[in-house]
Amino acid sequence: MPNQPNYPIQKNGYMGVQRTFLQTGQIGGTNMLGGATAITANNTTIFRAGSPPCRAMFNSMTTTIGVTLPVDNDGTLTVTAYKYDASANAAVALTAASSNLEGLVLREALRTQYLSTASAATLTFDAGDTLEFHVISNSAAIDTQPAGVVFVGEFLVLE
């Protein structure tokens, strides 16, 4: 039997690529790690996840709700990943709005890829750029606030 490498082999497309992740603290519920606030009705609530530890390119976001799913009888709750571009002093969308958060399955992750129309420059995080998750509510009132929400951003390390 030939010698086998003593390290995991990555799937095609990730061969030789180092990944890094950013995530928010747990949002909602009695814990509210990271001091997150509740989602505001008929508004955009922004949750910040910081900056990658190196120059990196955004690849995808994952949303998980672990405790309580939101209920919003008169509207929807969606989430979009944004890069706060420090050099332009502006937020730039990285993903399309994910499907309604109310439709998620408790404890199962929803992965959303970057926008196919986004340029490499848009997806690349340089010094000072930060990752944000914008939760958009288009309703008069949120009947049940979500609890145990975690947003994760996946990055491919550039240097």
C-alpha positions as CSV (number, residue, x, y, z in Angstrom):
1,M,0.0,0.0,0.0
2,P,1.5,3.4,-0.9
3,N,2.2,6.0,1.7
4,Q,-0.9,8.0,2.5
5,P,-0.7,11.7,3.4
6,N,-1.3,12.4,7.1
7,Y,-3.6,15.4,6.5
8,P,-7.1,15.9,5.2
9,I,-7.5,16.3,1.5
10,Q,-9.7,19.2,0.5
11,K,-12.5,18.9,-2.0
12,N,-12.0,20.0,-5.6
13,G,-12.2,23.8,-5.8
14,Y,-10.6,24.3,-2.4
15,M,-7.3,22.5,-3.2
16,G,-4.5,24.5,-1.6
17,V,-6.9,27.2,-0.4
18,Q,-6.9,28.3,3.2
19,R,-10.3,29.4,4.6
20,T,-11.1,31.6,7.5
21,F,-14.4,32.4,9.2
22,L,-16.1,35.3,11.0
23,Q,-19.2,35.0,13.0
24,T,-21.5,37.0,15.2
25,G,-22.2,36.2,18.8
26,Q,-25.5,34.5,19.5
27,I,-28.3,36.9,18.7
28,G,-31.6,37.0,20.7
29,G,-32.8,35.2,23.8
30,T,-31.6,35.7,27.3
31,N,-27.9,35.2,26.4
32,M,-27.5,37.8,23.7
33,L,-23.8,37.2,23.4
34,G,-22.0,40.1,21.9
35,G,-24.6,42.5,23.2
36,A,-26.9,42.2,20.2
37,T,-30.2,44.0,20.1
38,A,-33.5,42.6,19.1
39,I,-34.6,42.9,15.5
40,T,-36.5,46.1,14.9
41,A,-39.9,46.0,13.0
42,N,-40.1,47.8,9.7
43,N,-36.4,48.6,9.8
44,T,-32.9,47.3,9.1
45,T,-31.0,45.9,12.1
46,I,-27.2,45.5,11.5
47,F,-25.1,42.9,13.2
48,R,-21.3,43.3,12.9
49,A,-18.8,40.4,12.8
50,G,-15.5,42.2,12.5
51,S,-12.8,41.8,10.0
52,P,-10.9,38.8,8.7
53,P,-7.4,38.4,10.2
54,C,-5.7,38.8,6.8
55,R,-6.5,39.9,3.3
56,A,-9.3,37.6,2.2
57,M,-12.1,37.1,-0.3
58,F,-15.7,36.6,0.8
59,N,-17.2,33.3,-0.4
60,S,-20.5,32.6,1.4
61,M,-22.6,33.3,4.5
62,T,-24.4,30.8,6.7
63,T,-27.4,31.5,8.9
64,T,-28.4,29.2,11.8
65,I,-31.2,29.6,14.3
66,G,-30.7,27.4,17.3
67,V,-33.4,28.2,19.9
68,T,-36.5,30.1,18.6
69,L,-37.6,30.7,15.0
70,P,-39.0,34.2,14.4
71,V,-42.7,34.7,13.7
72,D,-43.9,37.7,11.7
73,N,-47.5,37.5,10.7
74,D,-47.6,40.6,8.6
75,G,-44.2,40.7,6.9
76,T,-40.9,38.9,6.3
77,L,-37.4,38.9,7.8
78,T,-34.5,38.5,5.4
79,V,-30.7,38.7,5.9
80,T,-28.0,40.0,3.5
81,A,-24.2,40.0,4.0
82,Y,-22.5,43.3,3.4
83,K,-18.9,44.5,3.3
84,Y,-18.4,47.8,5.0
85,D,-15.8,49.2,2.6
86,A,-13.5,51.5,4.7
87,S,-11.9,53.2,1.8
88,A,-15.3,54.2,0.2
89,N,-17.1,54.7,3.6
90,A,-20.0,52.6,2.2
91,A,-21.8,49.2,2.7
92,V,-21.7,47.0,-0.4
93,A,-23.9,43.9,-0.7
94,L,-22.1,40.6,-0.9
95,T,-25.1,38.2,-1.1
96,A,-28.7,38.4,-2.3
97,A,-31.2,38.6,0.5
98,S,-31.6,35.1,1.9
99,S,-35.0,33.5,2.0
100,N,-37.4,34.4,4.8
101,L,-35.8,33.6,8.2
102,E,-39.2,32.3,9.4
103,G,-38.9,29.5,6.8
104,L,-35.6,28.2,8.3
105,V,-35.6,24.8,10.1
106,L,-34.4,25.1,13.7
107,R,-30.7,24.0,14.1
108,E,-30.2,23.6,10.4
109,A,-27.9,26.0,8.5
110,L,-28.8,28.0,5.3
111,R,-25.8,28.7,3.1
112,T,-25.9,31.7,0.7
113,Q,-23.2,32.2,-1.9
114,Y,-21.8,35.5,-2.9
115,L,-23.5,37.5,-5.7
116,S,-22.5,36.2,-9.1
117,T,-22.4,39.8,-10.3
118,A,-19.9,40.9,-7.6
119,S,-16.4,41.8,-8.8
120,A,-13.3,40.4,-7.1
121,A,-12.6,43.9,-5.7
122,T,-16.0,44.0,-4.1
123,L,-15.5,40.6,-2.5
124,T,-12.0,41.3,-1.3
125,F,-11.5,42.5,2.3
126,D,-8.6,44.8,2.8
127,A,-7.4,46.5,6.1
128,G,-10.3,48.3,7.8
129,D,-13.1,46.5,5.9
130,T,-15.7,44.8,8.1
131,L,-18.4,42.2,7.6
132,E,-22.0,43.1,8.4
133,F,-25.3,41.2,8.3
134,H,-28.3,43.3,7.6
135,V,-31.6,41.8,8.8
136,I,-34.5,43.6,7.0
137,S,-38.0,43.6,8.4
138,N,-40.9,44.9,6.3
139,S,-43.6,44.5,8.9
140,A,-45.5,46.5,11.5
141,A,-44.6,44.2,14.3
142,I,-42.4,41.1,14.9
143,D,-44.7,38.7,16.8
144,T,-41.8,36.4,18.1
145,Q,-38.2,37.5,18.2
146,P,-35.7,34.9,17.1
147,A,-33.3,33.5,19.6
148,G,-30.0,31.7,19.1
149,V,-29.3,33.2,15.7
150,V,-25.7,33.0,14.4
151,F,-24.4,34.5,11.1
152,V,-21.1,33.2,9.7
153,G,-19.1,34.5,6.9
154,E,-16.6,32.2,5.0
155,F,-13.5,33.7,3.4
156,L,-10.8,32.4,1.1
157,V,-7.4,33.7,2.3
158,L,-5.5,35.7,-0.4
159,E,-2.3,36.5,1.5
